[in-house]
Amino acid sequence: MMSASRAPDKTDWKRWFFLLLGVGLFLGTYYSSPWPDAVDPVGKHFVLSREGKGALGVFLLAATWWIFEVLPIGITSLAIGVFQTLFFIRPAKEVFGNFMDPSVLFIFGSIVIGQVCTKTGLTRRMAYLMLSVVGERTSMIYLGSFAVTVLLTHIMAHTAVAATIFPLLVAIHTLYEGYEAKTRFGKGLFIGMAYVAGAGSIISLLGAARGAVAIGFFRDIAGRNISFFEYSYYFFPIGWLMMLLIWGLMMVVCKPERATIPGLKQKAKELLKEMGPTSGHERTAVLVILACVGMLALQSFFPALGKLNKSAILIVTTLLFYVIKILDITDLEEIPWNIILLFSGAMSMGLCLWETEAAKWLAVNWLTIFKKANWFVFVMSIGFFVMVMTNFIMNVAAIAISLPVALVVAPYLGVAPEVIFYAALVTAGMPFMLLIGAAPNAIAYNSKQFTTQEFFIYGLLASIILMGVLAFAVYFLWPLMGMPVKL
């Protein structure tokens, strides 16, 4: 008896539309007529070269494909490299060399730390401890998870924090509904974690590298240094306020299916008791991780240690975990390479926009629109531009292209350089709309609890909240705290 013939698969016309739209946007931008020069307030011209137009075209193609998920996100990243190379935007050696940039290896090392915490049972132990404290209300579990995330970003990079917290959230969600289930609670846990990791990363210079880079620009252009504690003084209330507002947002858009999980607190205590005392592997893992975090933290205080590459320090932990056999080859095979490729492509695209000066052309065009605006509007325009750019390119690059231009324009409007510095860094740390904006976003996506479109939509709402908080800080809070906003 012959089996019935299988019905042909239906063509996904929506997918093909956005796939071709991305290609069309690239070709239309790359082959378009020359675009007008950007001119800064002192009359300097910035030409958008053919390579610069190509960089913008790649930018549009990748954004379209990432947002609408026409291909796996890692494959879209490969397309970024392919289009740059085939259309002679940048040499292949540079393009694909970016795919193994030290920042990408930092993300790899962070993910390995998360693997270790899961395999040794550390994350389950932390999850049970937290649940035995915060109790059975899902709203408090949200708040507890977010607060722990922000606290950790005070002393370690937000990428490493996200990689550490991720398996803890997996353990919590497994107790809620099971490992594979997709729930609103799970969606809120992981999206919220990504958002608050960004919010927390602005509080301390240890939370991300962008702060040190921005301080360097500020010192060179404004002629004044900013200390470690002054930096945290102005950012502390903003980071924690954003955490609370993100918690509120998740309670609205991702309201848990159940208000409480009856018996969870007692169950968490029982499971913690069943785990028994900490194992040798757990203690070893903690020592290795703390030693790494301590070394990264000390770099901010000891210039000699600052010469050591952060990625190299972090990868030492990966080597040690294999040397002492906490991890083996099967763990290496379980690395989410889709996420690693995502950041490889994002790194390549960001450097493409930077090296072709397409990003600088955008920054000058945008900021000169506001060169005669009210001081408050100008400061907000800087924050908005950095917020948009940091969703597509490295936040360090977004700062590097916008801060120097903004600091040149500021004196013409009577704006103090300090408020420019802090406003730019607030939004640089919180790219809420695209997965490529920050490593915690991509790490959260590995939970498979949400789509890129959902992340984008919720991110729009979170970005509106962010701009509202920035307006409050610029106009009311920071002046009350003693920050000069006008010359």
C-alpha positions, 0 to 999 in steps of 0.5 A: 500500500502506497503512503499518501503523498505529502502536501507541499509546504506553503510558501511563507510570503511574509518571510520572503517579503522581508527577506527581499526588503532587506536586500532591496534596502541594501542595494538601494542605499549602496547604489544611490546617488551621492548624499550631501555632506554633513557639516559640523558647527565649525564648518568641517565637512564629512563626506559619505563615501560609497563604502559609507553608503554600503555600511548604512545599507548593511545596517538596514539589511541586518536590522530588517532581517533581525527584527522580523527573524527571516533567518536565524540571528546567527546566519544574519550575522554571517550575511553582514560579513558576506555583503561587506566583502562581496561589495568591497565595503571593507577587506575580508581580513578585517570583516571576518577578523571582527568575528573573533574580536576580544569583545566576542570572546568576552561574551563566550567566556561569560556564557561558559561561566553560566554553564559552570554555575548550572552544571555544578548546581550553584544556580539552583542553590542560589535560586532556592535561597532567593525563593526561600526569601522572596516567597511565593508571590510572582511579583516579588520573584520578579523584583528579587531577580531584578534587584539581584541582577542590578546589585551584581552589576555594581561589581562586575560587567553586565555581560558576566552578570547576565550569564550568571543570572540566566541559569538561575532564572531557568531554575526558577522558571522550571519550578514555575511551569517546567523547563520547556514551557513558554509563559508570560512569567518566563518572558518577563523574567528573561526580558526584564533581566536583560533590561535591568542588567543594562540599567544596572551597568550604568551605575558603576565603572565596573558595570561596562567598558563604555564609562572609561572610554567616555571619561577619556573623551571628556578629559581630552575635550572638556579638560576635566576628569571624573572620579569613580565615585562622582560617576556613581553618585549621579548614576546610582538613582537613575539605575535603580529607578529604571529597575523599579520602572522596568519591574512595573512594565513587566508586571503590565506587559508580562503579567504572570499567569498566577499571582502566587505559586502555592507551596513554592517557598517550602518546596525551595527550602526542601530542595535546598536541604536535599542539595546538602552542603556545597560540593568541591566543584561548587567551591572551586567554581566560586573561587575561580569566578571571584578571582576573575571578578576581583581582577577585573574590578582591580583594573579600575584602581591599579593602572598596571593591571589595566594593561591586561586585556579583560577578555584574556582574564575572563578566558582564563576561567574557561581554561581552568574549568577544563583543566580541573575537569568541571567542564568537558567536550560535551559542554563545549558542544552545547555553547549557543553558537547562534548567540556568539555569531549574533555578536560577531556580526554586530561587532563587524557591522559596528566597526564597519559603520565606524571605519567608513565614517558612516556613523560619524556622518549620521551623528554630525547630521543629527546633532547639527539639527539642534545647534540652535535649539533650547539647551534641554532639547539639545541634551535630550536629542543627544540622549535619543541619538545615542539610544538609537545608535547603541541598539545597532552598534557597540555602545562604546562606538556610539559614545565615540561618535556622538560625545565629541560632536556634542561637546563641540556644539554644547558651548554654543548653546550654553550647555555644561559638558557634564550634563552632555556626558551623563545624558549620553551614558544613560542611554548608551547603557540601555539598548532595549529594542534589538538583541544586538544592542547588548550581550544580556539581550542575546543571552536572554533570547537563549531562553526561547521565551520570546521572539525578536519582535516581542523584544522590540515592541516591549523595548519601544515601551521601555525606551519611552520610559528611559527618555522620560527618566532622562528628562526628569534627571536632566531638568530636576534631579541632577541640578538638585544633586549639584550637577551644572547643566548650563554654563 
